[in-house]
Amino acid sequence: MNPDYIIDNGKENPYSFIKDEIIVRECSYDDIKVYKSRAAKERVSISDTNNTLWFNIMRIGWKTHDTIGCCGLYLAKNKCRIKGDFIEKEFRGQGFGHFLTEMRKYIAQDKGYDVIEVLTLHPHYYEKEGFTINKEIRSGVWHADLVL
């Protein structure tokens, strides 16, 4: 992760990142639960789980910051998992996924994890990001991981 993208590193303030016209800030589940039903239609799980860091994805506007999605990072005792990626349709395909993946890899390393995993409908994307695609665990859902 380019250090220029880090606003707050999670030590004294919640994690915050910026790149181009996007700000990603750590938030509570209540701040992102508005996406739960829309994400579910696309088989994306957004649920209030313990030990999950949630992030608002905001597009910097001229007078406002428009929230355009969310993402999460589940932190278990021995592993962490990318979860809950949702971007409004009109903002997809602009490279935000790569930035969000890099951001969560940074956080995982910062918190001392050696491996980050994901359950995904898009294994080819994560393969391009350097993840190892392990197996299909249920219809269309693949497990992948990356040694950090």
N, C-alpha and C positions, 0 to 999 in steps of 0.2 A: 504494500500500500504506500503510495506516494505520501510522505509526511505533510505535504502542502494541503492534502485533503482532510486532515484531522483538525477539527476545531477544539473538541474536548475529548480527552482520552479515557474517560470513565473513572479517573482517580478521585477527583474532587467534585466533578459535575458529571451528569449523564453523558454517555458517548454522543458525539455529534460529528458529522462529516459534511463536506461540501465539494461539489465538482460541477463546474460549468454552471448550469441553471438549477441544479438540484441540491437541496439540503436534506440530510437524513438525520433525524434526532431520535434518541431513545425516548420512549414514552410508556405509558401504562396500557394495559389491555383495553381499558375503557376508551382510550383515545382512538383505537383502531378497530373496535368491534363492529363499527358501521359497515366494514367490508365483509363480514362473516357470511352473509347470505349470498352476496354477489360472487364471492370467491368459491363458495360451495358448489355453485352451478358449473364451475370449471374444475372441480375436483381438487380444490385447494383448501386445506384445513387451517382454519383460524379459530383456535380455542384457547380458553383461559387456563393455561397449565402453569403449575409451579415451575420456577426456575427457567422461565422464558424471558429473554430480553426482546421487547417489541420496539419497532421503529416506524415512525411516520416518514413517508417520502413526500417531500414538498417541492413544488416547482416555484422558483422565485419569480414573482410577477412584478410589474411596475409599481403597484401600490399594495399588493397582497402576496401572501404565500399560499398557493393552492395545494391542498393535500391531494396527491394523485395515486397513493397506494400505501402499502405497508409490507413489512417483512419481519421475520423473527429469527432468533437463535436460541435453541433449547440447550440448556447447560445441565447435564447430568453429572454424576460423580466421576465417571471414567470416560465420558464421551460428550461431544456436542453435535448438534444437528441443525442444519439450515432448515427453516420451515416457514410456511405462511407467506410465500412470495405472491403478492398481488399488485398489479399495476393497471390502472384504468386503460381500456383498449386504445384510446386515442394517443396514449403516450408510449405504447410498446414499440419495440424495434428501434429504439434510439440509444442502445448500449447501456441502459440503466442496470440490466441484469448483471453484467460483468462488474460494474462498480459495486453493486450490493454483495456479490459473491466475495470480491476482494475485501470489502469492509468487514464481513463476518469472519473471513480467514484471519484478518488482523486481530479482531477481538478474541477469537479462539486462542491464537498464539499469546496474546496479551494476558489471558487468563490461565495460561499454562497447559493447554490441551495439545496433544501430539497429533491427533487425528480429528478431522471434521467429516461428518457424513451427511447424506441427504437421501430422502425418499422422493423420487421424481417421476413425472410423466415425460420428461425431456432428457433422456440419458445422453443423447448426442451433444446437447449443450454442455453438460457437465464433463463429458469426455474431452471436449475442446478446452475446458477450463483446467484440465490436468487430473481430473478425478478418475479413479478406477471403477468401471461399471462391474458390479459383482453378480447380481442376479435379479431376475424379475420375481418380486415377492407376492404380487397378486396382479390381476389383470391390468397390464399397462403401467404398473408402478414398479420402478427399479430402485435398488439400493446401490449407492455409490459412496466411495469415501476417498479421502485425500490425506496423505501423510504431510503434516505441516513442517 
